[in-house]
Every structure is written in C-alpha cells, then in structure tokens.
Amino acid sequence: MVRAVGSFMEFCYLVRRSVIDEDDLVEIEAAVANFHSHREAFDLIRPEGYSLPRQHSITHYTTLIREFGAPNGLCSSITESKHIKAVKEPWRRSSRFEALGQMLVTNQRLDKLAATRVNFQKRGMFDQPLFGEIDNTSTKPPPLPMLGEDDDGGGLDEDVMADVILSQKPCE
C-alpha cells in the first residue's frame, strides 16, 4: 500500500511541473504502471472492491499532455467547484419538477444580481446608507443562511451575493 501511495505521489509531482518533456512523459507512464501494479495490495483489505477517487483519469494524462501541453497544476477540482455553483446549488433550490428551467432561471437571476451589485458599487451607491446608520466595520456582506453541506463534505461558499427561492410545488 505504501508503494502504491508513493507511486501515486510520484505521478502527482511529475504532472505538476510547468514544463514536461518526453523523458518526463516516460517517467509519468512508469509511475502510473507502478501505481496500478502496487494498488493490488488494497485487494487484500477490500476483496469485494474499492474506489480510489480520480484514479482512472491518470491513465489519460500522457496523451492529454502530448495534445494540450503541461497542465501547470490544473486539477479537476476547479471544474468541480464550478459544477457545484452552476448545477448542484440551483438543483437544491429547485422544486425538482422540471428542474432544468428553474436552474437556468436561478443562474440567470444570480448573474444579474451580481452584475447589478458591481454596477451599484461602481456608481458609489453603497457608499452612503439609505436608511439610518449601518455598521461599516465589515467590508464583506453578512453570509446568507445556507441550505446545508455540499455533497463532497465541504461547506457551501459563504460569499453568495443573493438567494433565490422558488416554489416548492409545480403550478396547477
């Protein structure tokens, strides 16, 4: 198991380089091959099967590096965070009835609210309070109440600028 983890770490260090040449690609392929041969040690612990996250994608790295160049530390977590914002959160806010339309409207409204906020800040509309005195000790707006934890175990982002709540049942 230690050798499997070591091979995987070697792979990770190799693909994070800014410049990758043919010799590095050979080393990456060797690290992947070592990982796949050593990971069989996990079969002793879980003979019925196991899942090591994102292990399948490592077999495609050398081909993708040849086609697109070095990933420069880019990882799939970036797209996952965008997926959470654009798909998972709007899904949770939908009524689950014809959810795609609701999700698109949610994203559209949140984009418009964010653009309006930037416009208002640019025009200085948030410099003076409209209704009485406001505590200006914090430059960050207070976090909105969150609906729960994200599927991957991490908390939801606290810098949400708006909240859209849609009907819980379809219109009759």
C-alpha positions as CSV (number, residue, x, y, z in Angstrom):
1,M,0.0,0.0,0.0
2,V,2.8,2.4,0.8
3,R,4.4,1.7,-2.6
4,A,1.0,2.4,-4.3
5,V,0.7,5.7,-2.5
6,G,4.3,6.5,-3.2
7,S,3.9,5.8,-6.9
8,F,0.7,7.9,-7.0
9,M,2.6,10.8,-5.3
10,E,5.4,10.5,-7.8
11,F,2.9,10.8,-10.6
12,C,1.4,13.9,-8.9
13,Y,4.7,15.6,-8.6
14,L,5.7,14.8,-12.2
15,V,2.5,16.2,-13.8
16,R,2.5,19.4,-11.7
17,R,5.7,20.6,-13.5
18,S,5.4,23.7,-15.7
19,V,7.5,22.1,-18.4
20,I,7.2,18.4,-19.3
21,D,9.4,16.8,-22.0
22,E,9.5,13.2,-23.4
23,D,11.7,11.9,-20.6
24,D,9.1,13.2,-18.1
25,L,6.3,11.5,-20.0
26,V,8.2,8.2,-19.8
27,E,8.6,8.7,-16.0
28,I,4.9,9.6,-15.7
29,E,3.9,6.4,-17.5
30,A,6.2,4.4,-15.3
31,A,4.7,5.9,-12.2
32,V,1.2,5.1,-13.4
33,A,2.3,1.5,-14.2
34,N,3.8,1.2,-10.7
35,F,0.7,2.6,-9.1
36,H,-1.5,0.1,-11.0
37,S,0.7,-2.9,-10.0
38,H,1.1,-1.8,-6.4
39,R,-2.6,-0.9,-5.8
40,E,-3.4,-4.6,-5.9
41,A,-2.4,-4.6,-2.2
42,F,-5.7,-2.9,-1.5
43,D,-7.4,-6.1,-2.7
44,L,-6.3,-7.8,0.5
45,I,-8.3,-5.3,2.6
46,R,-11.3,-5.0,0.3
47,P,-11.7,-8.1,-1.8
48,E,-15.2,-7.1,-2.8
49,G,-13.9,-3.9,-4.5
50,Y,-12.9,-0.4,-3.7
51,S,-12.9,3.0,-5.3
52,L,-9.9,5.3,-5.2
53,P,-11.2,8.7,-6.4
54,R,-9.9,10.1,-9.8
55,Q,-7.6,7.1,-10.3
56,H,-8.9,6.4,-13.8
57,S,-8.0,9.8,-15.2
58,I,-4.3,9.3,-14.6
59,T,-4.1,6.8,-17.4
60,H,-5.0,9.6,-19.9
61,Y,-2.6,12.2,-18.7
62,T,0.3,11.4,-21.0
63,T,-2.0,11.5,-24.1
64,L,-3.6,14.8,-22.9
65,I,-0.2,16.4,-22.2
66,R,1.0,15.5,-25.7
67,E,-2.1,17.0,-27.2
68,F,-2.6,20.1,-24.9
69,G,0.7,20.6,-23.0
70,A,1.6,20.6,-19.4
71,P,-1.4,21.1,-17.0
72,N,0.6,23.6,-14.8
73,G,-1.1,22.4,-11.6
74,L,-4.6,22.4,-13.1
75,C,-6.8,19.8,-11.5
76,S,-10.3,18.5,-11.8
77,S,-11.3,20.2,-8.5
78,I,-11.6,23.5,-10.4
79,T,-14.3,22.2,-12.7
80,E,-16.0,20.5,-9.7
81,S,-16.3,23.8,-7.9
82,K,-17.9,25.4,-11.0
83,H,-20.2,22.4,-11.3
84,I,-21.3,22.9,-7.7
85,K,-22.1,26.6,-8.2
86,A,-23.8,26.1,-11.6
87,V,-25.6,22.8,-11.1
88,K,-25.8,21.4,-7.6
89,E,-26.8,24.6,-5.7
90,P,-29.5,25.5,-8.3
91,W,-30.8,21.9,-8.2
92,R,-31.2,22.2,-4.4
93,R,-33.1,25.4,-4.8
94,S,-35.5,23.9,-7.4
95,S,-38.8,22.1,-6.7
96,R,-37.4,19.1,-8.6
97,F,-40.3,19.4,-11.1
98,E,-38.9,20.3,-14.5
99,A,-35.8,21.5,-12.6
100,L,-33.7,22.4,-15.6
101,G,-35.8,25.5,-16.4
102,Q,-35.7,26.5,-12.8
103,M,-32.0,26.0,-12.5
104,L,-31.4,28.2,-15.6
105,V,-33.6,30.9,-14.2
106,T,-31.8,30.7,-10.8
107,N,-28.4,31.1,-12.5
108,Q,-29.6,33.9,-14.7
109,R,-31.1,35.8,-11.7
110,L,-27.9,35.3,-9.6
111,D,-25.8,36.6,-12.5
112,K,-28.0,39.6,-12.9
113,L,-27.9,40.4,-9.2
114,A,-24.1,40.1,-9.1
115,A,-23.8,42.4,-12.2
116,T,-26.2,44.9,-10.6
117,R,-24.2,44.8,-7.3
118,V,-21.0,45.6,-9.3
119,N,-22.7,48.4,-11.1
120,F,-24.1,49.9,-7.9
121,Q,-20.6,49.7,-6.3
122,K,-19.0,51.3,-9.3
123,R,-21.6,54.2,-9.2
124,G,-20.9,54.6,-5.4
125,M,-24.4,53.7,-4.4
126,F,-23.2,51.6,-1.5
127,D,-21.1,54.4,0.0
128,Q,-23.9,56.1,1.9
129,P,-26.6,54.2,3.9
130,L,-30.1,54.8,2.6
131,F,-31.9,54.0,5.9
132,G,-30.2,55.1,9.1
133,E,-26.8,54.1,10.2
134,I,-25.2,50.9,9.2
135,D,-22.2,49.2,10.9
136,N,-19.4,49.7,8.4
137,T,-16.8,47.7,10.4
138,S,-17.0,44.8,7.9
139,T,-16.5,45.2,4.2
140,K,-17.9,41.8,3.5
141,P,-21.7,41.4,3.5
142,P,-23.1,39.1,6.1
143,P,-23.4,35.5,5.0
144,L,-26.8,34.3,4.0
145,P,-28.3,31.2,5.6
146,M,-27.1,28.1,3.9
147,L,-29.2,25.1,2.9
148,G,-26.7,22.5,4.1
149,E,-23.4,20.9,3.4
150,D,-22.2,20.1,-0.1
151,D,-22.1,16.5,-1.4
152,D,-18.3,16.4,-1.2
153,G,-18.3,17.1,2.5
154,G,-17.2,20.7,2.4
155,G,-19.3,23.6,3.4
156,L,-21.0,25.8,0.9
157,D,-19.4,29.1,-0.1
158,E,-20.2,32.0,2.3
159,D,-19.7,34.7,-0.3
160,V,-23.1,34.2,-2.0
161,M,-24.4,37.6,-3.0
162,A,-28.0,36.6,-3.5
163,D,-30.6,33.9,-2.7
164,V,-33.4,32.8,-4.9
165,I,-36.2,30.6,-3.5
166,L,-38.5,29.0,-6.0
167,S,-41.9,27.4,-5.5
168,Q,-41.8,24.0,-3.7
169,K,-44.6,22.6,-5.9
170,P,-45.4,22.9,-9.6
171,C,-48.1,25.4,-10.6
172,E,-51.5,23.7,-11.1
